[in-house]
């Protein structure tokens, strides 16, 4: 067994910073403890050096039980010291000394704080004694310093300085901007024969497909490929992950939520025919009352559901990673039999055999390891994605051959080799497979896969290990937002400024390193080309969860794996289920030391008064339901909060008591009903990020006028989704501002408008990188045309207004990589100007249906006649453009010239009416064309289907051209008005 070193070292490092601040300015409030604090600080410094050396010489492996026990003691006392420091800051400074100077003498202040100061002093003295005992115990039981390995013993671990330098050089590289283009999984085409495709496309036949194979062999990749290719042909679809622990009611709820989302897209505006959703609700209600037996057995409700789905409802369900036949049987009995196709993946042959007994089961596939040619192809692909050097690639044959054809092992090892260019591949092979006689053609077993994952994990630098452990907070299969993850690392104190980079930039390099290592996999890129969402393979996540639990780094309740209940103080808690059993498990835990709380699904799983955690620093409730008014009030009592996310909850209002959260750095209230921030928010001088509003509906978060005048709020870096109203438009004091996204402008006076414009121009010369302005009136954009110089550091710009002629300075934005404009600016002359932007990666022309008025239509029609008859995308220019998007109810005729946009990879069009699309066959680099057709909901859906097929064929003919030269993949979807 091994113990994680990185997390312990990171905790000590974070605490040393706090102790330094305490020694610098706070110990004077606690007489008699200065010496104790110095002693503790020195001891922790020595402990950190020990841990760092242990990690660098042993790769994180700790096999000596004495060392492991001593490290556990370091971890526990570090946590307790951190609690004490934070508690002292809270109790002693609960009554501000600055305020007291106005009303009370120093002597009265000392009387008021006498008891908490005495109590804190006693705790510090006790902690000093424990630190002494830990040091003495190490000597008494012979815990020796780690030794540098002798190269003669076959170890391939380089010196610490070499490893650190290699990491810095790799991680600090600016990652290339990319788009996630759909890739065919290597080696899986042989399973997707015509019989299988015909079966899944058959509209009249239901059935079950079982895909079996051991972990990491590619089952889920095959299932996802089928789901992605055929999903649009079904009326309803849902993708579910099961794993070891399974709650059928929770699974059905997950299906219901996905179906709800799909129905909201298709049936908004009073045309609800949601039979599947109603049927699932009936199943869930009856299961809650009677279970699988009794007066209302599950099969009766399923028959009722079948009747409701009998009219034109086709369903596709992907049930991933089923671990038991009992679980599968319960799920199958709860799903409709008629009109549905079910794809099941499992590691166990018994489950596949049970699926095969299903009367509607027509197909099964056993996924086997890749052959040598496929293994080489996958390794080369993954190695190139990780930016491995070509010099190393030529001598890698032994590496991928030793992986036994297992895709997960191949991809993980490719990341390991790419990030260690100085290591010889043969040394890597000997580390992964010590048995020198291993047959390269032999399949890798599950034990060897676990060894590969463990080795690749242990090879990472300590700070990266700590950040990777944090991934265990998220459930299996969860899409993790890059920015959400990096901001939480910062709030937890895992990331520090280094090498002249800000904490945000350092966090980005850590994330990029995890991508290169293949610890996480990108599943979605933003329109700016950066990774937006990532996932962790379930076997890698299982390893990380076990490591995090072993060091009491994170406690997971309700996850996908069986975990022993926490036996010690819980430090970071992730609640991933909402059933009553898990709620009882939480009530048994010691939650008085929780520093980080993350919840998924529903707030009902929390024990009573659980929001009164006095030292919580990170509270993430994104997407949780059941949020009530008292929760907001109780959250405002968490005086040490640094990160607060209520995104997607039912929160409606923030109380003025938010002024108590003086340490708050990030506030996220996006997609809530909170439409205005209280004036008390201006007291939070450490606030760095404010996220509000709704990106889809453009609902805005109104800022208080006082924020514009609060010169002390200089730390602000992000103001996103906000409304600026009234007479205030001055932002000059926010010199650290990097992103300003204004969803609504409601400024009354010309002077305030000019002040706002002046602020934008002023901040553009400092650090403003992203600017978004949503303005229905043209005044501000007209004034922007007169700027004396462009905001030269802008990398992303979005101007949503009735704008026809673009400001001249836009063509001078040399580092701009993302540009979004109203479709009213879609003119040939504007396109010619934009083609000069050398760094532009994505270009979007959009118009919300709600904003299409007669004036706007007239402007769009007028653009066709200026200066030529059509909208022509010119030849040349657009040197870096890879993504071009159009989204509007009406799109005019678009013509691509020869040699236009030579690097364009993806073209997206979302429309109700398109006059035409010519010259797409000239786009030589084009890989995908996404077409989304907005249609009116008809009483007879066959009318829509025929119309959609006709439009699709017409556009396909335009795209492929007369000679059929375009090889771009066409992805077609239709949706209904009301979106």
Secondary structure, DSSP 8 states (H G I E B T S, - for coil): ----SHHHHHHHHHHHHHHHHIIIIIGGGSTT-HHHHHHHHHHHHHHHHHHHHHHHHHTT----HHHHHHHHHHHHHHHHHHHHHHHHHHHHSSS-HHHHHHHS-HHHHHHHTHHHHHHHHHHHHHHHHHHHHHHHHHHHTT--------GGGT-----HHHHHHHHHHHHTS------------TT-GGGS-HHHHHHHH-TT--EEEEEE--TTSSHHHHHHHHHHHHGGGSSEEEEEEEESS--HHHHHHHHHHHHHHHHHHHSTTT----HHHHHHHHHHHHHHHHTTSSTT-HHHHHHHHHHHTTTT--EEEEEEEE--HHHHHHHHHHS-STTEEEEEEES-HHHHHHHHTSTTEEEEEE-----HHHHHHHHHHHHHHTT--HHHHTT-HHHHHTTTT-HHHHHHHHHHHHT-TTS-HHHHHHHH---TT--TTS---HHHHHHHHHHHHHTS-HHHHHHHHGGGGS-TT--EEHHHHHHHHHHHT----BTTB-HHHHHHHHHHHHHHHTSSEEEEE-TTSSEEEEE--HHHHHHHHHHHHHTTS-EEES-SS------S--SEEEE---SHHHHHHHHTS--TT--EEEE-SBGGGS-TTTT--TT--EEE-TT-B---HHHHHHHTT-TT-SEEE-TTS------GGGGG-TT--EEE-TTSS--B--GGGGG-TT--EEE-S-TTT---EE--HHHHH-TT-----EEEEEEEEET----TT-TT--EEEEEEEEE-SHHHHHHHHHHHHHHTTTT--EEEEE-SSSHHHHHHTT-SS--TT-SEEEEESS--S--GGGGG-TT--EEEEEGGG--HHHHHHHTT-TT--EEEEE--GGG--HHHHHHHHHHTTSSSSSEEE-SS--TT--EEEEE-SEE--EEE-TTSSTT--EEEEEESEE--EE-GGG-TT--EEEEEEEE---SSHHHHHHHHHHHHHHHHHHHHTTTT----EEEEEEEETT-
